[in-house]
Amino acid sequence: MIYNISYSYYFAVTTKEGPKQALEFLDAEHDVKLIITDYCMPGMTGYDLLMEVKESPKLKHIPVVIMSSDNIPERIKKCLDAGAKDYIMKPLNAVDVPRLLSYI
């Protein structure tokens, strides 16, 4: 017998103009399940944002995924060693989505 089981998920996605605005949003007690950030941003890198999140007692439990178009092994290792759940190459592919969902 073959069973076809499908799941429906509904997510609220919030975007912010930059990392400072994202940190303000996160500090405002919103129920955030996952942070996906670009590595290259104005004002701070995705690594810097990761460090801000991981150093905050209020935010450190939130999984952080960093995305980049740059495949730089040292950068990837640095981000993962600092606590990023994943480092995904852009563009995001459909095969990446189940892995992202597993972090929630």
Secondary structure as a PSIPRED ss2 file (coil, helix, strand):
# PSIPRED VFORMAT (PSIPRED V4.0)

   1 M C   1.000  0.000  0.000
   2 I C   1.000  0.000  0.000
   3 Y C   1.000  0.000  0.000
   4 N C   1.000  0.000  0.000
   5 I C   1.000  0.000  0.000
   6 S C   1.000  0.000  0.000
   7 Y C   1.000  0.000  0.000
   8 S C   1.000  0.000  0.000
   9 Y C   1.000  0.000  0.000
  10 Y C   1.000  0.000  0.000
  11 F C   1.000  0.000  0.000
  12 A C   1.000  0.000  0.000
  13 V C   1.000  0.000  0.000
  14 T C   1.000  0.000  0.000
  15 T C   1.000  0.000  0.000
  16 K C   1.000  0.000  0.000
  17 E C   1.000  0.000  0.000
  18 G C   1.000  0.000  0.000
  19 P H   0.000  1.000  0.000
  20 K H   0.000  1.000  0.000
  21 Q H   0.000  1.000  0.000
  22 A H   0.000  1.000  0.000
  23 L H   0.000  1.000  0.000
  24 E H   0.000  1.000  0.000
  25 F H   0.000  1.000  0.000
  26 L H   0.000  1.000  0.000
  27 D H   0.000  1.000  0.000
  28 A C   1.000  0.000  0.000
  29 E C   1.000  0.000  0.000
  30 H C   1.000  0.000  0.000
  31 D C   1.000  0.000  0.000
  32 V C   1.000  0.000  0.000
  33 K C   1.000  0.000  0.000
  34 L C   1.000  0.000  0.000
  35 I E   0.000  0.000  1.000
  36 I E   0.000  0.000  1.000
  37 T E   0.000  0.000  1.000
  38 D E   0.000  0.000  1.000
  39 Y C   1.000  0.000  0.000
  40 C C   1.000  0.000  0.000
  41 M C   1.000  0.000  0.000
  42 P C   1.000  0.000  0.000
  43 G C   1.000  0.000  0.000
  44 M C   1.000  0.000  0.000
  45 T C   1.000  0.000  0.000
  46 G H   0.000  1.000  0.000
  47 Y H   0.000  1.000  0.000
  48 D H   0.000  1.000  0.000
  49 L H   0.000  1.000  0.000
  50 L H   0.000  1.000  0.000
  51 M H   0.000  1.000  0.000
  52 E H   0.000  1.000  0.000
  53 V H   0.000  1.000  0.000
  54 K H   0.000  1.000  0.000
  55 E C   1.000  0.000  0.000
  56 S C   1.000  0.000  0.000
  57 P C   1.000  0.000  0.000
  58 K C   1.000  0.000  0.000
  59 L C   1.000  0.000  0.000
  60 K C   1.000  0.000  0.000
  61 H C   1.000  0.000  0.000
  62 I C   1.000  0.000  0.000
  63 P C   1.000  0.000  0.000
  64 V E   0.000  0.000  1.000
  65 V E   0.000  0.000  1.000
  66 I E   0.000  0.000  1.000
  67 M E   0.000  0.000  1.000
  68 S E   0.000  0.000  1.000
  69 S C   1.000  0.000  0.000
  70 D C   1.000  0.000  0.000
  71 N C   1.000  0.000  0.000
  72 I C   1.000  0.000  0.000
  73 P H   0.000  1.000  0.000
  74 E H   0.000  1.000  0.000
  75 R H   0.000  1.000  0.000
  76 I H   0.000  1.000  0.000
  77 K H   0.000  1.000  0.000
  78 K H   0.000  1.000  0.000
  79 C H   0.000  1.000  0.000
  80 L H   0.000  1.000  0.000
  81 D H   0.000  1.000  0.000
  82 A C   1.000  0.000  0.000
  83 G C   1.000  0.000  0.000
  84 A C   1.000  0.000  0.000
  85 K C   1.000  0.000  0.000
  86 D E   0.000  0.000  1.000
  87 Y E   0.000  0.000  1.000
  88 I E   0.000  0.000  1.000
  89 M E   0.000  0.000  1.000
  90 K C   1.000  0.000  0.000
  91 P C   1.000  0.000  0.000
  92 L C   1.000  0.000  0.000
  93 N C   1.000  0.000  0.000
  94 A H   0.000  1.000  0.000
  95 V H   0.000  1.000  0.000
  96 D H   0.000  1.000  0.000
  97 V H   0.000  1.000  0.000
  98 P H   0.000  1.000  0.000
  99 R H   0.000  1.000  0.000
 100 L H   0.000  1.000  0.000
 101 L H   0.000  1.000  0.000
 102 S H   0.000  1.000  0.000
 103 Y C   1.000  0.000  0.000
 104 I C   1.000  0.000  0.000
